[in-house]
Amino acid sequence: MKSSAKNIKLTSVDDLFSTEASREEAQREKVQEIPLEELHPFPNHPFKVLDDDRMLDTAESIREHGVLVPAIARPRTAGGYELIAGHRRKRGCELAGLATMPVIVRDLDDDAATIIMVDSNIQRESLLPSERAFAYKMKLDAIKRQGARSDLTSLQVAQKLSVQKVGDDVGISKDQVRRYIRLTELIPPLLNLVDERKIAFNPAVELSYLKPEEQTILLDAMDSEQATPSLSQAQRLKQFSQQGRLSEDVMRAILSEEKKTEVDRITLSNETLRRYFPRSYTPKQMEETILKLLEGWHRRRQQSMER
């Protein structure tokens, strides 16, 4: 009969004399004070870190109260740490004259790190369209890779679920996620115009379907005509591009068209209308009453013209 002694696992001395509390403490994430020069930015970080008024406020807060929420980083193979969440806090520490900042260090793969990086920034209200566009794309690509490793039903199903998850996490539809990601197809000068609100979001999505060389020519045409495309104009530019008939002359002709202005549209606020209707009236009742009054006015006007 063979001895089973080799199958016996002996408890280590450390385990014998450690308590459950101390074991939990050993596993708990710890905050470390890490020198700022050892913290390196996340590759292709899509969120801009600007020395604007908000950053100056952040630096002043750090100077007065310190960093209240630790950053998150992971070890770099080249040495030091790669910031996952906390790029603005790091810059605030630099402006505040600090040498270190509190950081939680985690061992994360590229996809997990990307998702945390996006999620920790994406809820800020002041994000630019370009920041959202590249952030959604990075997170979507990471989720797709995770889904592929999890052996989901099919690639098509995995992609659909991935887009849906990105949308659900930020409270928008999957179609809107796709539309934002389309902006990453714009050349940088056009995307800058979107961030500066010189090109509206919907026309920008349509322009993203133009070839890069067509977008470059469009920039020159816009400068020459001193105009930016409306939605209908952008849609026609896209159509001409898909037909292989988009030239600079076509661009100039479309951009030189007179656009409908806001003068063509009359808007009456609810507050304005409510002054003339009982509070019990619904919007539908208000609309019906206005139309009846207009019909009566129009009929009386015609009668007076016939006299």
C-alpha positions in Angstrom: 0.0 0.0 0.0 1.4 3.4 -1.1 1.9 6.0 1.5 -0.3 9.1 1.1 2.1 11.3 3.1 3.1 13.2 0.1 -0.5 14.4 -0.4 -0.6 15.9 3.1 -0.4 19.8 2.9 1.1 21.3 6.0 0.0 24.7 7.2 2.8 27.2 7.1 4.1 28.9 10.3 2.8 32.2 9.0 -0.7 30.9 8.5 -0.7 29.3 11.9 0.0 32.5 13.7 -1.9 34.9 11.5 -5.5 35.9 12.2 -8.3 36.2 9.6 -8.2 40.0 10.1 -4.5 40.2 9.3 -5.0 38.0 6.2 -7.7 40.3 5.0 -5.5 43.3 5.6 -2.7 41.7 3.5 -5.2 41.3 0.6 -6.7 44.7 0.9 -5.6 47.4 -1.6 -3.2 49.9 0.0 -2.7 53.5 -0.9 0.9 54.4 -1.6 2.6 57.8 -1.9 4.3 57.6 -5.3 6.6 60.3 -6.8 5.0 62.1 -9.7 7.9 61.5 -12.0 7.2 57.7 -11.7 3.6 58.1 -12.9 3.3 57.9 -16.7 0.2 58.7 -18.8 -2.0 56.0 -20.2 -1.2 55.3 -23.9 -3.6 57.3 -26.2 -5.4 58.8 -23.2 -8.4 60.4 -24.9 -9.2 63.0 -22.2 -7.4 66.3 -22.4 -5.6 67.7 -19.4 -5.7 71.5 -19.8 -4.4 74.3 -17.5 -7.7 76.0 -17.5 -9.7 77.6 -14.7 -11.0 74.2 -13.6 -7.5 72.9 -13.3 -6.4 76.0 -11.3 -9.3 75.3 -8.9 -8.2 71.6 -8.7 -4.7 72.7 -7.8 -5.9 75.1 -5.2 -8.1 72.4 -3.6 -5.1 70.0 -3.6 -2.9 72.7 -2.1 -5.4 73.2 0.7 -6.9 69.8 1.3 -4.6 67.3 -0.4 -5.7 64.6 -2.9 -8.9 63.3 -1.4 -9.4 60.4 -3.9 -6.3 58.2 -4.7 -5.3 57.7 -8.3 -5.2 54.2 -9.8 -2.1 52.9 -11.6 -0.5 49.7 -12.7 3.2 48.7 -12.8 5.1 49.3 -16.1 7.5 46.8 -17.5 9.8 49.7 -18.3 9.7 50.9 -14.7 7.5 53.2 -12.8 3.7 53.1 -13.1 1.1 53.8 -15.7 -1.7 56.0 -14.6 -5.2 54.6 -15.3 -7.3 57.1 -13.4 -5.9 60.4 -12.0 -4.3 62.4 -14.9 -6.0 65.6 -13.8 -5.1 65.0 -10.2 -1.5 64.5 -11.1 -1.4 67.8 -13.0 -3.1 69.4 -10.1 -0.4 68.1 -7.8 2.3 69.5 -10.1 0.7 72.9 -10.1 0.3 72.7 -6.3 4.0 72.0 -5.9 3.7 68.5 -4.5 6.3 65.8 -5.2 4.1 62.7 -4.6 0.4 61.7 -4.8 -1.6 58.9 -3.2 -2.1 56.0 -5.6 -3.6 52.5 -5.5 -1.5 50.1 -7.6 -3.4 47.2 -9.3 -2.2 44.5 -11.7 -4.5 44.9 -14.7 -4.4 43.7 -18.2 -4.7 46.2 -21.1 -8.4 45.8 -21.6 -9.4 46.0 -17.9 -7.2 49.0 -17.5 -8.8 50.7 -20.6 -12.3 50.2 -19.2 -11.5 51.6 -15.8 -9.7 54.6 -17.4 -12.8 55.4 -19.6 -15.3 54.8 -16.8 -13.4 57.0 -14.3 -13.6 60.0 -16.7 -16.7 59.6 -19.0 -19.3 61.0 -16.6 -17.8 64.5 -16.6 -20.3 66.9 -18.1 -17.7 69.1 -19.8 -16.3 66.5 -22.1 -15.7 67.4 -25.7 -17.2 65.4 -28.6 -13.7 64.2 -29.6 -13.1 62.9 -26.0 -16.3 61.0 -25.9 -15.7 59.6 -29.4 -12.3 58.1 -28.7 -13.2 57.0 -25.2 -16.3 55.1 -26.5 -14.1 53.5 -29.2 -11.4 52.5 -26.8 -13.9 51.0 -24.3 -15.8 49.2 -27.1 -12.7 47.6 -28.5 -11.7 46.5 -25.0 -15.1 44.9 -24.3 -15.1 43.2 -27.7 -11.7 41.6 -27.0 -12.9 40.5 -23.5 -16.0 39.0 -25.1 -14.0 37.2 -27.7 -11.9 35.6 -25.0 -15.1 34.6 -23.2 -16.2 32.6 -26.3 -19.5 34.4 -26.8 -22.1 32.9 -29.2 -20.9 34.7 -32.3 -18.8 37.7 -33.3 -21.9 39.5 -34.4 -23.7 38.9 -31.1 -20.6 39.9 -29.2 -20.3 43.2 -31.1 -24.0 44.0 -30.6 -23.8 43.3 -26.8 -20.6 45.3 -26.6 -22.1 48.5 -28.1 -25.2 48.0 -26.0 -23.0 47.9 -22.8 -21.1 51.0 -23.7 -24.4 52.8 -24.2 -26.0 51.5 -21.1 -23.0 52.5 -18.9 -23.3 56.1 -20.0 -27.1 56.3 -20.5 -27.3 56.7 -24.3 -28.5 54.4 -27.1 -26.2 52.1 -28.9 -26.9 54.0 -32.1 -25.7 57.2 -30.4 -22.5 55.3 -29.3 -21.9 54.4 -33.0 -22.5 58.0 -34.1 -20.0 59.3 -31.6 -17.4 56.7 -32.7 -17.9 57.8 -36.3 -16.3 61.1 -35.3 -13.0 59.3 -34.9 -12.9 59.0 -38.7 -12.7 62.8 -39.1 -9.3 64.3 -39.8 -8.0 66.3 -36.8 -8.7 69.8 -38.2 -12.3 68.9 -38.9 -12.7 67.2 -35.5 -11.3 70.4 -33.8 -14.1 72.4 -35.5 -16.6 70.0 -34.0 -15.0 70.5 -30.5 -15.2 74.3 -31.1 -18.9 74.0 -32.1 -18.2 75.4 -35.5 -19.5 72.2 -37.1 -22.6 70.7 -35.5 -22.6 67.1 -34.3 -25.1 65.6 -36.9 -23.4 67.2 -39.9 -20.0 66.0 -38.5 -21.3 62.4 -38.4 -22.2 62.6 -42.1 -18.8 64.2 -43.0 -17.0 61.3 -41.3 -18.0 59.1 -44.3 -15.9 61.2 -46.6 -12.5 59.9 -47.5 -9.6 61.6 -45.7 -8.4 63.3 -48.9 -11.9 64.6 -49.5 -12.1 66.0 -46.0 -8.8 67.9 -46.6 -10.3 69.4 -49.8 -13.5 70.2 -47.9 -11.5 72.3 -45.4 -10.1 74.4 -48.2 -13.6 74.8 -49.7 -15.1 75.8 -46.3 -12.3 78.4 -45.9 -12.9 79.7 -49.4 -16.7 79.9 -49.0 -16.6 81.0 -45.4 -19.2 78.4 -44.6 -19.7 75.1 -42.8 -22.1 72.4 -44.0 -25.6 72.1 -42.6 -27.0 68.6 -42.1 -28.7 68.5 -45.5 -25.5 69.7 -47.2 -23.4 67.2 -45.3 -25.7 64.4 -46.4 -25.4 65.5 -50.0 -21.6 65.7 -49.7 -21.6 62.1 -48.4 -23.9 61.0 -51.2 -21.6 62.5 -53.9 -18.6 60.9 -52.2 -20.3 57.4 -52.2 -21.1 57.9 -55.9 -17.4 58.8 -56.6 -18.5 62.3 -57.9 -17.3 64.6 -55.0 -15.0 67.2 -56.4 -13.9 70.6 -55.0 -16.3 72.3 -57.4 -19.2 70.2 -56.1 -18.2 71.1 -52.6 -18.0 74.8 -53.3 -21.4 74.7 -55.1 -23.1 73.0 -52.2 -21.5 75.2 -49.5 -22.4 78.4 -51.5 -26.1 77.6 -51.3 -28.1 79.9 -49.1 -29.2 78.1 -46.0 -32.5 78.4 -44.3 -32.2 80.7 -41.3 -33.9 80.7 -38.0 -36.1 83.6 -39.4 -38.0 80.9 -41.4 -39.1 79.4 -38.1 -41.3 80.8 -35.4 -41.1 79.4 -31.9 -43.5 80.2 -29.1 -42.5 79.1 -25.7 -44.9 77.3 -23.4 -44.6 80.1 -20.9 -45.8 82.7 -23.5 -48.8 80.6 -24.5 -49.9 79.8 -21.0 -50.7 83.4 -20.4 -53.6 83.1 -22.7 -55.0 79.7 -21.8 -56.5 78.1 -18.7 -54.1 76.0 -16.7 -56.3 72.9 -17.4 -55.7 73.1 -21.1 -53.4 70.4 -22.6 -50.9 71.2 -25.3 -53.2 69.5 -27.8 -56.2 71.7 -26.8 -53.9 74.8 -27.0 -52.9 73.8 -30.5 -56.4 73.2 -31.7 -57.6 76.6 -30.3 -54.7 78.5 -31.9 -55.5 76.9 -35.3 -59.2 77.8 -35.0 -58.3 81.4 -34.1 -56.0 81.5 -37.1 -58.6 80.1 -39.4 -61.1 82.8 -38.2 -58.5 85.5 -38.6 -57.6 84.3 -42.1 -61.3 84.2 -43.1 -62.0 87.7 -41.9 -58.9 89.0 -43.6 -60.0 87.5 -46.9 -63.5 89.0 -46.5 -62.1 92.5 -45.9 -59.9 92.2 -49.0 -62.9 91.3 -51.1 -64.9 94.4 -50.1 
